[in-house]
């Protein structure tokens, strides 16, 4: 099998570390591996598959002779993605920088792989919550056409990075020890105000827009339209940070153009690659983030009719946002390109 030179930008972060884990698990065909990060993280040593890698500071020439560049996300994408493309690399980017660029495909491989062929050097990975949702929407939309989606998310703190994970841990310890609780990270470290997440919910992810929606909520709307290639679907979202370490959950209500039975819905979802139906109310079986973490699939349960509209369904959808919502999705894009001789 042909092997490829791979660079990971953001190698020391949560998603970067997941890239490494998945490359080993999936036996990804790399020849050379270059681990890149900011100046602050340069020089760190990472043990991987029996070798010691020294993290390098990312500069434009870091991408010389690189075939596939996996970007873990962040503002660095704006600077380095065009530089990597200039040097011949295909960039698969986890940041929001290029997602709505009409010249950049926005890809979930199980949903719209055909769009990968339209890339001009950069392929965008969708927002983690969007990926998890469209995996459940796609087979239903293909069969009965979705008119409207109302989604509320319950998003794990790891979506805000390692610092948010540590903050939740420290807050729980402080409460247990009857010590004052400090909050410096959530809703976002860059904002002027912060709230405790331990034993709390925060109904804000990213900044508020003039519309009253957050950027995270609008991402789910715009990205779903682009991935499904259908702007006619009405979509509204409320995104909430919850005191869970890993894996996002979503309550998804959909209105269809025609009737779809519960049995047919379950069959469609069960047949769709990357989706697991876990739905047995009698046995109290349904997806939960605690048990979905470190799994590649998106899990769907609590499938039931919405009797308030003519053709409506409710679903509970859970997925590991670091794996399928980020690193795995990006690696699957790379694997698709390799399998189809696109790189």
BELSUL-V198005 format. One record per backbone hydrogen bond with DSSP energy under -1.0 kcal/mol. CO is the residue of the C=O (numbers start at 1). NH is the residue of the N-H. E is the energy in kcal/mol with one decimal. If there is no record, write none. Layout:
co:CO nh:NH e:E
co:CO nh:NH e:E
This chain:
co:4 nh:31 e:-2.5
co:5 nh:67 e:-2.0
co:5 nh:68 e:-2.1
co:6 nh:34 e:-2.7
co:7 nh:70 e:-3.2
co:8 nh:36 e:-3.0
co:9 nh:72 e:-2.9
co:10 nh:13 e:-1.3
co:13 nh:17 e:-2.5
co:14 nh:18 e:-1.5
co:15 nh:19 e:-2.2
co:16 nh:20 e:-1.6
co:17 nh:21 e:-2.1
co:18 nh:22 e:-2.5
co:19 nh:23 e:-2.7
co:20 nh:24 e:-1.9
co:21 nh:25 e:-2.4
co:22 nh:26 e:-3.0
co:23 nh:28 e:-2.1
co:28 nh:30 e:-2.1
co:29 nh:4 e:-2.3
co:32 nh:6 e:-3.0
co:34 nh:8 e:-2.7
co:35 nh:56 e:-2.9
co:36 nh:10 e:-2.1
co:36 nh:11 e:-2.5
co:37 nh:58 e:-2.7
co:38 nh:42 e:-1.2
co:41 nh:44 e:-1.7
co:44 nh:55 e:-3.2
co:46 nh:53 e:-3.0
co:48 nh:51 e:-1.5
co:51 nh:48 e:-3.1
co:53 nh:46 e:-3.0
co:55 nh:43 e:-3.3
co:56 nh:37 e:-2.0
co:59 nh:62 e:-2.3
co:60 nh:63 e:-1.5
co:61 nh:64 e:-1.6
co:63 nh:66 e:-1.7
co:67 nh:90 e:-2.4
co:68 nh:7 e:-2.2
co:69 nh:92 e:-2.8
co:70 nh:9 e:-2.4
co:71 nh:94 e:-1.5
co:74 nh:77 e:-1.5
co:76 nh:80 e:-2.8
co:77 nh:81 e:-2.4
co:80 nh:84 e:-2.7
co:81 nh:85 e:-2.3
co:82 nh:86 e:-2.2
co:83 nh:87 e:-1.1
co:84 nh:89 e:-2.3
co:85 nh:88 e:-2.0
co:90 nh:69 e:-2.9
co:91 nh:123 e:-2.9
co:92 nh:71 e:-2.6
co:93 nh:125 e:-3.2
co:98 nh:101 e:-1.5
co:101 nh:104 e:-2.1
co:105 nh:124 e:-2.8
co:108 nh:111 e:-2.4
co:108 nh:112 e:-2.3
co:112 nh:115 e:-1.4
co:113 nh:116 e:-1.8
co:115 nh:118 e:-1.7
co:116 nh:119 e:-1.9
co:121 nh:91 e:-3.1
co:123 nh:93 e:-2.7
co:124 nh:107 e:-2.1
co:127 nh:131 e:-2.4
co:128 nh:132 e:-2.1
co:129 nh:133 e:-2.0
co:130 nh:134 e:-3.0
co:131 nh:135 e:-1.6
co:133 nh:136 e:-1.0
co:133 nh:137 e:-1.9
co:134 nh:138 e:-2.5
co:137 nh:141 e:-3.0
co:138 nh:142 e:-2.4
co:139 nh:143 e:-1.1
co:140 nh:144 e:-3.0
co:141 nh:145 e:-1.7
co:144 nh:257 e:-1.7
co:145 nh:257 e:-2.1
co:147 nh:234 e:-3.0
co:148 nh:255 e:-2.5
co:149 nh:236 e:-2.1
co:150 nh:253 e:-2.8
co:151 nh:238 e:-2.0
co:152 nh:251 e:-3.0
co:154 nh:249 e:-2.1
co:155 nh:242 e:-2.6
co:156 nh:159 e:-1.5
co:157 nh:160 e:-2.5
co:158 nh:161 e:-1.7
co:161 nh:165 e:-1.4
co:162 nh:166 e:-2.6
co:163 nh:167 e:-2.1
co:164 nh:168 e:-2.1
co:165 nh:169 e:-2.1
co:166 nh:170 e:-2.8
co:167 nh:171 e:-2.5
co:168 nh:172 e:-2.3
co:169 nh:173 e:-2.2
co:170 nh:174 e:-2.4
co:171 nh:175 e:-2.5
co:172 nh:176 e:-2.3
co:173 nh:177 e:-1.8
co:174 nh:179 e:-3.4
co:175 nh:178 e:-1.1
co:186 nh:195 e:-2.7
co:188 nh:191 e:-1.6
co:197 nh:200 e:-1.9
co:202 nh:204 e:-1.4
co:202 nh:241 e:-2.9
co:205 nh:216 e:-1.1
co:207 nh:215 e:-2.3
co:209 nh:212 e:-2.0
co:213 nh:209 e:-3.1
co:214 nh:218 e:-2.0
co:215 nh:219 e:-2.3
co:216 nh:220 e:-1.6
co:217 nh:221 e:-1.3
co:218 nh:222 e:-2.9
co:219 nh:223 e:-2.7
co:220 nh:224 e:-1.2
co:221 nh:225 e:-1.8
co:222 nh:226 e:-1.9
co:223 nh:227 e:-2.9
co:224 nh:228 e:-2.5
co:225 nh:230 e:-1.9
co:234 nh:149 e:-3.3
co:236 nh:151 e:-2.4
co:238 nh:153 e:-2.7
co:240 nh:155 e:-3.5
co:241 nh:202 e:-2.4
co:242 nh:244 e:-2.4
co:244 nh:157 e:-2.8
co:245 nh:158 e:-1.3
co:248 nh:319 e:-2.3
co:249 nh:154 e:-3.4
co:250 nh:317 e:-2.8
co:251 nh:152 e:-2.2
co:252 nh:315 e:-2.3
co:253 nh:150 e:-2.8
co:254 nh:313 e:-2.6
co:255 nh:147 e:-3.4
co:255 nh:148 e:-1.5
co:261 nh:265 e:-2.5
co:262 nh:266 e:-2.6
co:263 nh:267 e:-2.1
co:264 nh:268 e:-2.7
co:265 nh:269 e:-2.4
co:266 nh:270 e:-2.6
co:267 nh:271 e:-1.8
co:272 nh:275 e:-1.7
co:274 nh:298 e:-2.8
co:276 nh:300 e:-2.6
co:280 nh:285 e:-2.4
co:281 nh:284 e:-1.1
co:285 nh:280 e:-2.3
co:288 nh:291 e:-1.2
co:288 nh:292 e:-1.2
co:289 nh:293 e:-1.6
co:292 nh:295 e:-1.7
co:298 nh:276 e:-2.6
co:299 nh:318 e:-2.7
co:300 nh:278 e:-2.7
co:301 nh:316 e:-2.7
co:304 nh:314 e:-3.0
co:306 nh:309 e:-1.1
co:311 nh:256 e:-3.5
co:312 nh:306 e:-2.0
co:313 nh:254 e:-2.8
co:314 nh:304 e:-2.0
co:315 nh:252 e:-2.7
co:316 nh:301 e:-2.6
co:317 nh:250 e:-2.4
co:318 nh:299 e:-3.0
co:319 nh:248 e:-2.0
co:320 nh:325 e:-1.9
co:322 nh:327 e:-2.2
co:323 nh:326 e:-1.6
co:323 nh:328 e:-1.9
co:323 nh:329 e:-1.2
co:326 nh:330 e:-2.1
co:327 nh:331 e:-2.4
co:328 nh:332 e:-2.8
co:329 nh:333 e:-1.7
co:330 nh:334 e:-1.9
co:331 nh:335 e:-2.6
co:332 nh:336 e:-2.5
co:333 nh:337 e:-2.1
co:334 nh:338 e:-2.2
co:335 nh:339 e:-2.9
co:336 nh:340 e:-1.7
co:337 nh:342 e:-3.5
co:338 nh:341 e:-1.5
